[in-house]
Amino acid sequence: MLGAVTGDTIGSRFEFRSINSTNFELFDIRSKYTDDTVMTMAVAEWLLEDPKHTHKVLEEKMVKYGKLDPQRGYGGMFFRWLFSSQMLNEDGLRRPYNSFGNGSAMRVSAVGWMFDTLEETERVAEISASITHNHPEGIKGAQATAAAIFIARNGKSKTEIKDYITEKYGYNLNRTCDEIRLDYDFDETCQGSVPEAIIAFLDSTDYESAIRLAVSLGGDADTQACIAGGIAEAFYGMPDEIVRGMNIYLPENYKDIIIRLAENSAYNCHSEQLKRCWTPVKQCGNEIVL
């Protein structure tokens, strides 16, 4: 899960300033977590506190974290879903808006760690997506991302991950980052960014190279790095220096959620690393004091 929010943070400063290179500083004073991370926290807390996995509780968590952290670059329709009464149904719950944007995939990483079977992982990934992204492509993007994390954390090979995602979800993963980079444009859809993020992982040699490759594609760099980073962490783990690097970017309550998820799921393999590498930092509101 930290792999996803780290990718988001590293990719944030390149979202609208494509670098098209793997040669850049990972962390920068301009780096910041975005809506990808905020909603990842909401989904994680939902998984921890709602064993029935209801839309009602997920909505409460998403609205809660959105209101706590409202200036993180939410997309226009999602912002309306969070903050506008026009999105409410007669029962007082928010209605989905048939999106196939990559917001469903960017927030799903915790689902990949929480369950014992691939079938349950994909079932809950669909729930996490369909509260807003109820278009088939929006659901597919979340399920494919969560499935890749589940398969990776269970020690399967890249070939097995690639074959499953290709056969189950129909994504074309028979490309390389070098080929994609030649003419890739900014694309916020699941079908136009989730396969590319998975390919960044498949082309990588370690966690860091997965993030660098995802960012180097251009386009929606923070979300691509978020998706690739979630899968890469499950496959490779994360180096201590990158975990330490995130210490100043994440609020303490976000770190607490990540550690809680670690202690209550298969993500537990990372809990000691997190506690070892993180120390409290000063904050001013929601911003880290550097």
C-alpha positions as CSV (number, residue, x, y, z in Angstrom):
1,M,0.0,0.0,0.0
2,L,2.8,2.4,0.8
3,G,4.2,1.6,-2.6
4,A,1.2,3.1,-4.2
5,V,1.1,6.3,-2.2
6,T,4.9,6.7,-2.7
7,G,4.4,6.4,-6.4
8,D,1.7,9.1,-6.2
9,T,3.9,11.4,-4.2
10,I,7.0,11.0,-6.5
11,G,4.9,11.3,-9.6
12,S,2.9,14.3,-8.4
13,R,5.2,17.0,-9.7
14,F,5.3,15.5,-13.2
15,E,1.5,15.1,-13.7
16,F,1.3,18.2,-15.9
17,R,5.0,18.5,-16.7
18,S,6.0,15.3,-18.4
19,I,9.7,14.5,-18.1
20,N,9.8,11.4,-20.5
21,S,13.0,10.3,-18.8
22,T,13.9,8.0,-15.9
23,N,16.6,10.4,-14.8
24,F,15.1,12.6,-12.0
25,E,15.3,13.1,-8.3
26,L,12.8,10.9,-6.5
27,F,11.9,13.3,-3.8
28,D,11.7,17.1,-4.1
29,I,10.3,20.0,-2.1
30,R,7.6,20.2,-4.7
31,S,6.5,16.6,-4.2
32,K,3.2,16.0,-2.4
33,Y,0.6,13.3,-2.1
34,T,-2.5,13.9,-4.1
35,D,-6.1,12.7,-4.2
36,D,-4.8,9.2,-5.1
37,T,-3.3,8.9,-1.6
38,V,-6.3,10.5,0.2
39,M,-8.7,8.0,-1.4
40,T,-6.3,5.1,-0.8
41,M,-6.5,5.9,2.9
42,A,-10.3,6.0,2.8
43,V,-10.5,2.6,1.2
44,A,-8.0,1.2,3.6
45,E,-9.9,2.4,6.6
46,W,-13.1,1.1,5.1
47,L,-11.5,-2.4,4.8
48,L,-10.3,-2.2,8.4
49,E,-13.6,-1.1,9.9
50,D,-16.4,-2.5,7.7
51,P,-16.2,-6.3,7.4
52,K,-19.5,-6.3,5.4
53,H,-17.9,-4.0,2.8
54,T,-20.9,-1.8,2.3
55,H,-21.2,1.2,0.0
56,K,-22.6,3.3,2.9
57,V,-19.5,3.0,5.0
58,L,-17.2,3.4,2.0
59,E,-19.0,6.6,1.1
60,E,-18.6,7.9,4.7
61,K,-14.9,7.2,4.6
62,M,-14.4,8.8,1.2
63,V,-16.3,11.9,2.2
64,K,-14.6,12.1,5.6
65,Y,-11.1,12.0,4.0
66,G,-12.1,14.3,1.2
67,K,-13.3,17.0,3.6
68,L,-10.2,16.6,5.8
69,D,-7.9,17.0,2.7
70,P,-10.0,18.9,0.1
71,Q,-7.2,20.5,-2.0
72,R,-5.5,17.5,-3.5
73,G,-6.4,17.7,-7.1
74,Y,-9.7,15.8,-7.3
75,G,-11.2,15.4,-10.7
76,G,-14.3,17.5,-11.5
77,M,-17.0,14.8,-11.4
78,F,-15.4,13.2,-8.3
79,F,-15.2,16.6,-6.6
80,R,-19.0,17.0,-7.3
81,W,-19.6,13.5,-5.9
82,L,-17.8,14.4,-2.7
83,F,-19.1,17.9,-2.1
84,S,-22.4,18.5,-4.0
85,S,-25.8,17.7,-2.8
86,Q,-26.9,17.3,-6.4
87,M,-25.2,13.9,-6.3
88,L,-27.4,12.5,-3.6
89,N,-30.1,9.9,-4.2
90,E,-33.5,10.0,-2.4
91,D,-32.0,7.7,0.3
92,G,-29.3,10.3,1.0
93,L,-26.5,8.3,-0.5
94,R,-24.4,9.5,-3.4
95,R,-25.0,8.0,-6.8
96,P,-22.3,6.7,-9.0
97,Y,-21.6,8.5,-12.3
98,N,-20.6,5.8,-14.7
99,S,-16.9,6.8,-14.8
100,F,-14.2,4.8,-16.4
101,G,-11.5,7.1,-15.1
102,N,-8.4,5.7,-13.4
103,G,-9.6,7.0,-10.0
104,S,-11.0,3.5,-9.3
105,A,-7.5,1.9,-9.9
106,M,-5.5,4.5,-8.0
107,R,-7.3,3.9,-4.7
108,V,-7.5,0.1,-4.7
109,S,-4.1,-1.1,-3.5
110,A,-5.1,-2.0,0.0
111,V,-7.7,-4.4,-1.4
112,G,-4.9,-6.4,-2.9
113,W,-3.5,-7.1,0.5
114,M,-6.6,-7.8,2.6
115,F,-8.0,-11.1,1.4
116,D,-7.0,-14.7,1.1
117,T,-8.3,-15.5,-2.3
118,L,-8.1,-13.8,-5.7
119,E,-11.9,-14.2,-6.1
120,E,-12.6,-12.2,-2.9
121,T,-9.9,-9.6,-3.9
122,E,-11.7,-9.0,-7.2
123,R,-15.1,-9.0,-5.6
124,V,-14.2,-6.3,-3.1
125,A,-12.2,-4.3,-5.7
126,E,-15.5,-4.1,-7.7
127,I,-17.3,-2.7,-4.7
128,S,-14.6,-0.2,-4.1
129,A,-14.8,1.0,-7.7
130,S,-18.6,0.9,-8.4
131,I,-19.5,3.5,-5.7
132,T,-18.4,6.1,-8.2
133,H,-16.8,4.3,-11.2
134,N,-19.6,1.9,-12.2
135,H,-18.7,1.8,-15.9
136,P,-17.3,-1.7,-16.8
137,E,-13.9,-0.2,-17.7
138,G,-13.8,1.6,-14.3
139,I,-14.5,-1.6,-12.5
140,K,-12.0,-3.6,-14.7
141,G,-9.2,-1.1,-13.9
142,A,-9.7,-1.5,-10.2
143,Q,-10.0,-5.3,-10.3
144,A,-6.9,-5.7,-12.6
145,T,-4.8,-3.6,-10.3
146,A,-5.9,-5.4,-7.1
147,A,-5.5,-8.8,-8.8
148,A,-1.9,-7.9,-9.9
149,I,-1.0,-6.9,-6.3
150,F,-2.6,-10.1,-4.9
151,I,-0.8,-12.4,-7.4
152,A,2.5,-10.5,-6.9
153,R,2.4,-10.7,-3.1
154,N,1.8,-14.5,-3.3
155,G,5.2,-15.0,-5.0
156,K,4.1,-15.6,-8.6
157,S,6.3,-14.6,-11.5
158,K,5.8,-11.6,-13.8
159,T,4.8,-14.0,-16.6
160,E,2.1,-15.4,-14.4
161,I,0.9,-11.9,-13.5
162,K,1.0,-10.8,-17.1
163,D,-0.8,-13.9,-18.4
164,Y,-3.6,-13.6,-15.8
165,I,-4.3,-9.9,-16.4
166,T,-4.2,-10.3,-20.2
167,E,-6.5,-13.3,-20.2
168,K,-9.0,-12.1,-17.6
169,Y,-9.1,-8.4,-18.4
170,G,-8.0,-8.2,-22.1
171,Y,-5.3,-5.6,-21.6
172,N,-2.6,-5.5,-24.2
173,L,0.6,-5.9,-22.2
174,N,2.7,-6.9,-25.2
175,R,4.4,-3.6,-25.3
176,T,7.4,-2.0,-23.7
177,C,7.8,1.4,-22.0
178,D,10.2,2.5,-24.7
179,E,7.5,1.8,-27.3
180,I,4.7,3.5,-25.3
181,R,6.7,6.6,-24.6
182,L,7.1,7.5,-28.3
183,D,3.5,8.7,-28.7
184,Y,1.8,8.4,-25.4
185,D,-0.6,11.3,-24.4
186,F,-2.2,12.3,-21.1
187,D,-4.9,9.8,-20.5
188,E,-7.0,9.6,-17.3
189,T,-9.1,6.6,-18.3
190,C,-8.5,3.1,-16.9
191,Q,-8.2,1.6,-20.4
192,G,-5.6,4.2,-21.3
193,S,-3.4,4.2,-18.2
194,V,-3.8,1.0,-16.2
195,P,-2.2,-1.2,-18.8
196,E,0.6,1.3,-19.2
197,A,1.2,1.3,-15.4
198,I,1.2,-2.5,-15.3
199,I,3.8,-2.5,-18.2
200,A,6.0,-0.1,-16.2
201,F,6.0,-2.8,-13.4
202,L,6.6,-5.6,-15.9
203,D,9.6,-3.7,-17.5
204,S,11.1,-2.9,-14.1
205,T,14.0,-4.5,-12.2
206,D,13.1,-3.2,-8.7
207,Y,10.7,-0.9,-6.9
208,E,12.5,2.3,-7.8
209,S,12.8,1.4,-11.5
210,A,9.1,0.7,-11.7
211,I,8.3,4.2,-10.4
212,R,10.8,5.8,-12.7
213,L,9.4,4.0,-15.7
214,A,5.8,4.9,-14.9
215,V,6.7,8.6,-14.5
216,S,8.8,8.5,-17.7
217,L,5.8,7.6,-19.8
218,G,4.4,11.1,-19.3
219,G,0.7,11.5,-19.1
220,D,-1.0,11.1,-15.7
221,A,2.3,10.4,-14.0
222,D,1.2,10.4,-10.4
223,T,-1.6,7.9,-10.9
224,Q,0.5,5.7,-13.2
225,A,3.2,5.6,-10.6
226,C,0.7,4.9,-7.9
227,I,-0.7,1.9,-9.7
228,A,2.8,0.6,-10.8
229,G,4.1,1.3,-7.3
230,G,1.4,-0.7,-5.6
231,I,2.2,-3.8,-7.7
232,A,6.0,-3.3,-7.5
233,E,5.9,-3.2,-3.7
234,A,4.0,-6.4,-3.6
235,F,6.5,-8.0,-5.9
236,Y,9.9,-6.6,-4.8
237,G,9.3,-4.9,-1.4
238,M,10.6,-1.4,-0.9
239,P,14.1,-0.2,0.1
240,D,14.4,1.4,3.5
241,E,15.7,4.7,2.0
242,I,12.5,5.2,0.0
243,V,10.3,4.3,3.0
244,R,12.3,6.8,5.1
245,G,12.0,9.4,2.3
246,M,8.2,9.2,2.6
247,N,8.3,10.1,6.3
248,I,8.1,13.8,5.8
249,Y,5.4,13.7,3.2
250,L,2.7,11.7,5.0
251,P,0.6,13.0,7.9
252,E,0.8,10.9,11.0
253,N,-2.8,9.7,10.7
254,Y,-2.0,8.4,7.2
255,K,1.0,6.5,8.6
256,D,-1.2,5.1,11.3
257,I,-3.7,3.7,8.8
258,I,-0.9,2.1,6.8
259,I,0.5,0.5,9.9
260,R,-2.9,-0.7,11.0
261,L,-3.5,-2.3,7.6
262,A,-0.1,-4.0,8.0
263,E,-1.0,-5.4,11.3
264,N,-4.4,-6.7,10.2
265,S,-3.6,-8.2,6.8
266,A,-1.1,-9.9,4.6
267,Y,0.7,-6.5,4.5
268,N,2.0,-7.4,8.0
269,C,5.3,-8.4,6.4
270,H,6.0,-4.6,6.1
271,S,5.0,-3.5,9.6
272,E,8.4,-3.7,11.2
273,Q,10.0,-1.9,8.3
274,L,7.5,0.9,8.6
275,K,8.0,1.3,12.4
276,R,11.7,1.2,12.0
277,C,11.9,3.8,9.2
278,W,9.2,6.3,10.4
279,T,9.5,8.9,13.1
280,P,7.0,11.7,14.0
281,V,7.4,15.0,12.1
282,K,6.0,18.4,12.7
283,Q,2.9,19.4,10.7
284,C,1.1,22.7,10.1
285,G,-2.5,21.7,9.3
286,N,-2.4,19.1,6.5
287,E,1.0,20.3,5.3
288,I,4.4,18.8,6.3
289,V,6.9,21.3,7.7
290,L,10.1,20.7,5.8
